Amino acid sequence: MTTDFPKRLLRIGTRSSPLALAQTDLVIAALKEFEPELQTEVVPVTTEADLWKGDLAQLGGKGLYTKEIDQMLQRGDVDMAVHCVKDVPGDVPLPPGLVFAAYMERPDVRDVLLFPEGSEYKSLADLPAGSVILSSAVRRKAQVLRARPDLKVVRVRGAIGSRLEKLDGKKKIDVKADGMILAVAGLARLGIERPGYVLSLDEMLPAVGAGVIGLECRQDDHSVAALLEKVNHSKTQREVTAERVMLHGLRGHCNSPIAGYCTTEADGQLVLRGMVFDREGSKFANAQLWDEHQGDPAVLGARVAAELLRQDARPIIEGIPH
């Protein structure tokens, strides 16, 4: 399939946060490897979710990070959108006429526990009972409390730089923080080097789509789709497909305490692990299955969702006693 590029200007919709803009720069650099003369215009958007200071669940969830940009794409105000796949809701279909044409190669999906400047602590186990951990994700809160129910997890939002200032006491918050959990990939993309305790996948299973940059366009814009497909990482695409089908099967959205991570074995076989938690980490369901026939990753995602539902995943997610 041919493209109109580089003759045509590529308008790119993205959130206006420093991390989102850094990720957009990565996308542009990757596209220019195939189209060195490509002309781009970045259209940053400060979304309703970015402006909201409270709990995103009260506003409608993290899907609001993508909603306004998707509307711009549908109207034709931009030609493509750059999204963090973990922010794309799994309980509703994509907006009409839009499609993910490519997924960039996934980096390190692990989370890292950071400590305030000058802290004596080096790991999760070091923290004394009653210590305060800052985190924005119910998934992280549930897994921290599952391992350490004696800790307190306090919600924090904002850009990564702002969060680090809160951790170090340079920005005022209501509590004194003893640690904060952030994504390894986000820190790396911003060029922030800071020592911390990298949590293993057994300690902290990532969010569905963690670390993956998804490139979205209009389904009928074949030229843009053809351009984006050049940077698609097929292994990541297969893994994300399995994860998101699982999320959809659980009717999970971005504020659900759901974790899922699919990897590819040396022989090409996919393995998907999924977990759901209640918000305090006291109840959980856990399933891990292999794609034994190396078939459709969507089938694997559906099988893991079914196994989790068999383990009462819905009541756990919704906090219903059973």
C-alpha positions as CSV (number, residue, x, y, z in Angstrom):
1,M,0.0,0.0,0.0
2,T,1.4,3.4,-1.0
3,T,1.3,6.5,1.1
4,D,1.0,10.3,0.4
5,F,4.1,10.9,2.6
6,P,6.4,12.8,2.7
7,K,4.3,15.2,0.5
8,R,1.5,15.4,3.0
9,L,1.8,16.9,6.5
10,L,1.2,14.4,9.3
11,R,-0.8,16.0,12.2
12,I,-0.3,14.1,15.4
13,G,-2.7,14.3,18.4
14,T,-1.3,13.6,21.8
15,R,-1.7,14.6,25.5
16,S,0.3,17.6,26.5
17,S,2.1,16.0,29.4
18,P,6.0,15.8,29.3
19,L,5.8,12.0,29.1
20,A,3.2,12.0,26.3
21,L,5.3,14.5,24.3
22,A,8.5,12.4,24.8
23,Q,6.6,9.4,23.5
24,T,5.5,11.3,20.5
25,D,9.1,12.3,19.8
26,L,9.9,8.6,19.8
27,V,7.2,7.9,17.3
28,I,8.3,10.6,15.0
29,A,11.9,9.4,15.1
30,A,10.7,5.9,14.2
31,L,8.5,7.1,11.3
32,K,11.4,9.2,9.9
33,E,13.6,6.1,9.7
34,F,11.2,5.0,6.9
35,E,10.3,8.5,5.6
36,P,13.3,10.8,6.3
37,E,11.5,13.8,4.7
38,L,8.3,13.4,6.7
39,Q,6.8,16.7,7.9
40,T,4.9,16.5,11.2
41,E,2.9,18.8,13.3
42,V,2.3,17.9,17.0
43,V,-1.1,18.9,18.3
44,P,-0.9,18.7,22.1
45,V,-4.2,18.5,24.1
46,T,-4.7,19.1,27.8
47,T,-7.5,16.7,28.4
48,E,-10.3,16.9,31.0
49,A,-8.6,14.1,32.9
50,D,-5.3,16.1,33.0
51,L,-7.1,19.0,34.5
52,W,-9.1,17.0,37.1
53,K,-7.4,16.9,40.5
54,G,-9.6,14.3,42.2
55,D,-10.1,10.6,41.8
56,L,-10.4,9.8,38.1
57,A,-13.1,7.2,38.8
58,Q,-15.4,10.0,39.9
59,L,-14.9,11.7,36.5
60,G,-15.4,8.5,34.4
61,G,-12.0,6.9,34.4
62,K,-8.7,7.1,32.6
63,G,-10.5,6.7,29.2
64,L,-10.9,10.5,29.4
65,Y,-7.2,10.7,28.6
66,T,-8.0,9.4,25.1
67,K,-11.5,10.6,24.5
68,E,-10.9,14.2,23.4
69,I,-8.0,13.2,21.1
70,D,-10.1,10.4,19.5
71,Q,-12.8,13.0,18.8
72,M,-10.2,15.3,17.1
73,L,-9.2,12.3,15.0
74,Q,-12.8,11.5,14.1
75,R,-13.4,15.1,13.1
76,G,-10.2,15.2,10.9
77,D,-8.4,17.8,13.1
78,V,-5.5,15.4,13.3
79,D,-4.4,12.4,11.2
80,M,-3.2,10.1,14.0
81,A,-3.2,9.8,17.7
82,V,-0.4,8.6,20.1
83,H,-1.9,6.7,23.1
84,C,-0.5,4.8,26.1
85,V,-2.3,1.5,25.5
86,K,-2.8,1.1,29.2
87,D,-5.1,4.2,29.2
88,V,-7.4,2.8,26.4
89,P,-10.6,1.4,28.0
90,G,-11.2,-2.3,27.6
91,D,-14.9,-2.4,28.4
92,V,-16.0,-0.4,25.4
93,P,-15.1,-0.7,21.7
94,L,-12.9,1.9,20.0
95,P,-14.8,5.0,18.7
96,P,-16.5,4.4,15.3
97,G,-14.1,4.7,12.4
98,L,-10.9,4.5,14.4
99,V,-8.3,1.7,14.4
100,F,-4.9,1.0,16.0
101,A,-2.7,0.7,13.0
102,A,0.5,0.0,14.9
103,Y,2.0,-0.8,18.3
104,M,5.6,0.3,19.1
105,E,7.9,-2.3,20.6
106,R,7.3,-2.7,24.3
107,P,10.1,-1.7,26.7
108,D,10.6,-2.8,30.3
109,V,7.1,-3.2,31.9
110,R,8.2,-3.3,35.5
111,D,7.4,-0.8,38.2
112,V,10.0,0.7,40.5
113,L,9.6,1.8,44.2
114,L,11.4,5.1,44.7
115,F,12.3,6.6,48.0
116,P,12.6,10.3,49.1
117,E,16.0,11.8,48.7
118,G,18.2,10.8,51.6
119,S,16.0,7.9,52.6
120,E,17.6,4.9,54.4
121,Y,15.2,2.4,52.8
122,K,16.2,0.3,49.8
123,S,13.4,-2.1,49.2
124,L,9.7,-2.8,49.9
125,A,10.7,-5.1,52.8
126,D,12.7,-2.3,54.5
127,L,9.7,-0.1,55.0
128,P,8.4,-0.1,58.6
129,A,4.7,-0.7,59.4
130,G,2.5,2.3,58.7
131,S,4.8,3.7,56.0
132,V,3.0,5.7,53.2
133,I,3.4,4.8,49.6
134,L,2.2,7.2,46.9
135,S,0.5,5.7,43.8
136,S,-2.2,6.6,41.4
137,A,-3.2,3.1,40.3
138,V,-5.7,0.8,42.1
139,R,-3.7,-2.1,40.6
140,R,-0.5,-1.0,42.3
141,K,-2.3,-0.3,45.6
142,A,-3.9,-3.8,45.6
143,Q,-0.6,-5.5,45.0
144,V,1.3,-3.5,47.5
145,L,-1.3,-4.2,50.2
146,R,-1.4,-7.9,49.2
147,A,2.3,-8.1,50.0
148,R,2.4,-5.5,52.9
149,P,-1.1,-5.0,54.4
150,D,0.6,-3.0,57.1
151,L,1.4,-0.2,54.7
152,K,-0.7,2.8,53.6
153,V,-1.2,3.6,50.0
154,V,-2.2,7.2,49.2
155,R,-3.4,8.4,45.8
156,V,-1.2,10.9,43.9
157,R,-1.6,12.3,40.4
158,G,0.1,14.7,38.1
159,A,3.1,14.7,35.8
160,I,6.0,12.5,36.9
161,G,8.3,15.5,37.7
162,S,5.6,16.9,39.9
163,R,5.1,13.5,41.7
164,L,8.8,13.3,42.4
165,E,8.7,16.8,43.9
166,K,5.9,15.6,46.2
167,L,7.9,12.5,47.2
168,D,10.9,14.6,48.1
169,G,8.9,17.1,50.0
170,K,9.5,19.9,47.6
171,K,5.8,20.2,46.8
172,K,3.3,20.2,49.7
173,I,1.0,17.3,50.2
174,D,-1.1,16.1,53.1
175,V,1.1,13.2,54.1
176,K,4.8,12.5,54.5
177,A,5.7,9.9,51.9
178,D,8.1,7.1,52.4
179,G,8.0,5.8,48.8
180,M,6.3,6.1,45.4
181,I,5.7,3.6,42.7
182,L,6.2,4.6,39.0
183,A,6.8,2.8,35.8
184,V,10.4,2.1,34.8
185,A,9.6,2.9,31.1
186,G,8.1,6.3,32.0
187,L,11.2,7.4,33.9
188,A,13.5,6.1,31.1
189,R,11.5,8.0,28.4
190,L,11.9,11.2,30.3
191,G,15.6,10.6,30.9
192,I,15.2,10.5,34.7
193,E,17.9,8.4,36.3
194,R,17.1,7.7,40.0
195,P,18.0,4.7,42.1
196,G,15.1,2.6,43.4
197,Y,13.8,-0.9,44.1
198,V,12.6,-2.5,40.8
199,L,9.7,-4.7,41.7
200,S,9.7,-8.2,40.1
201,L,6.7,-9.3,38.0
202,D,5.8,-11.6,40.9
203,E,5.6,-8.6,43.2
204,M,3.9,-6.3,40.8
205,L,2.2,-7.6,37.7
206,P,1.8,-4.7,35.2
207,A,-1.3,-3.2,33.7
208,V,-2.7,-4.5,30.5
209,G,-0.8,-2.7,27.7
210,A,1.8,-1.4,30.1
211,G,4.6,0.5,28.4
212,V,3.1,0.1,24.9
213,I,2.6,3.1,22.6
214,G,-0.4,2.6,20.3
215,L,-0.7,4.5,17.0
216,E,-4.3,5.2,16.1
217,C,-5.8,6.5,12.8
218,R,-9.0,6.7,10.9
219,Q,-9.9,3.3,9.4
220,D,-10.5,4.9,5.9
221,D,-7.2,6.9,5.9
222,H,-5.3,4.1,4.1
223,S,-2.2,6.3,3.5
224,V,-1.7,7.0,7.2
225,A,-2.4,3.4,8.1
226,A,0.2,2.3,5.6
227,L,2.7,4.7,7.1
228,L,2.1,3.6,10.7
229,E,2.2,-0.1,9.8
230,K,5.8,0.4,8.9
231,V,6.7,0.8,12.6
232,N,4.4,-1.9,13.9
233,H,6.1,-4.4,16.2
234,S,4.2,-7.7,15.4
235,K,5.4,-9.5,18.6
236,T,4.1,-6.6,20.8
237,Q,0.9,-6.5,18.7
238,R,0.1,-10.2,19.4
239,E,0.9,-9.9,23.1
240,V,-1.3,-6.7,23.5
241,T,-4.1,-8.4,21.6
242,A,-4.2,-11.3,24.1
243,E,-4.1,-8.9,27.1
244,R,-6.8,-6.6,25.8
245,V,-9.2,-9.4,24.9
246,M,-8.7,-10.6,28.5
247,L,-9.5,-7.1,29.8
248,H,-12.6,-6.9,27.6
249,G,-13.8,-10.3,28.7
250,L,-13.5,-9.1,32.3
251,R,-15.4,-5.9,31.4
252,G,-12.4,-4.1,32.8
253,H,-11.7,-0.4,32.4
254,C,-8.6,1.6,33.3
255,N,-9.6,2.0,37.0
256,S,-10.3,-1.7,37.5
257,P,-7.8,-3.6,39.8
258,I,-6.8,-5.8,36.9
259,A,-3.3,-6.8,35.8
260,G,-2.2,-8.7,32.8
261,Y,1.0,-9.5,31.0
262,C,1.6,-11.6,27.9
263,T,5.0,-12.7,26.8
264,T,6.4,-14.8,23.9
265,E,8.4,-17.9,24.7
266,A,11.5,-18.8,22.7
267,D,9.5,-21.2,20.5
268,G,7.0,-18.5,19.7
269,Q,4.3,-19.7,22.1
270,L,2.4,-17.0,24.0
271,V,1.9,-17.2,27.7
272,L,-0.6,-14.8,29.4
273,R,-1.0,-14.2,33.1
274,G,-3.9,-12.3,34.4
275,M,-4.9,-11.2,37.9
276,V,-7.7,-9.3,39.5
277,F,-7.8,-7.9,43.0
278,D,-10.1,-6.2,45.4
279,R,-9.0,-2.7,46.2
280,E,-7.3,-3.7,49.5
281,G,-5.4,-6.7,48.0
282,S,-7.1,-9.1,50.4
283,K,-8.9,-11.1,47.7
284,F,-7.6,-12.0,44.2
285,A,-7.9,-14.4,41.3
286,N,-4.9,-15.5,39.3
287,A,-4.6,-17.4,36.0
288,Q,-1.8,-18.3,33.6
289,L,-2.3,-20.1,30.4
290,W,-0.2,-21.0,27.3
291,D,-1.2,-20.7,23.7
292,E,-0.3,-24.3,23.0
293,H,-1.2,-24.3,19.3
294,Q,0.4,-20.9,18.6
295,G,-3.0,-19.7,17.2
296,D,-5.0,-16.6,17.6
297,P,-3.9,-14.5,20.6
298,A,-7.5,-13.4,21.1
299,V,-8.4,-17.0,21.9
300,L,-5.8,-17.1,24.6
301,G,-7.1,-13.8,26.1
302,A,-10.6,-15.1,26.1
303,R,-9.5,-18.3,27.8
304,V,-7.7,-16.5,30.6
305,A,-10.7,-14.2,31.1
306,A,-13.0,-17.2,31.4
307,E,-10.7,-18.8,34.0
308,L,-10.6,-15.6,36.0
309,L,-14.4,-15.3,35.8
310,R,-14.6,-18.9,37.0
311,Q,-12.7,-17.8,40.1
312,D,-15.3,-15.1,40.8
313,A,-13.3,-12.3,39.2
314,R,-16.4,-10.0,38.8
315,P,-17.4,-9.9,42.5
316,I,-13.7,-9.3,43.4
317,I,-13.4,-6.4,40.9
318,E,-16.6,-4.8,42.0
319,G,-16.0,-5.4,45.7
320,I,-19.1,-7.5,46.2
321,P,-18.9,-9.9,49.2
322,H,-19.2,-13.5,48.3
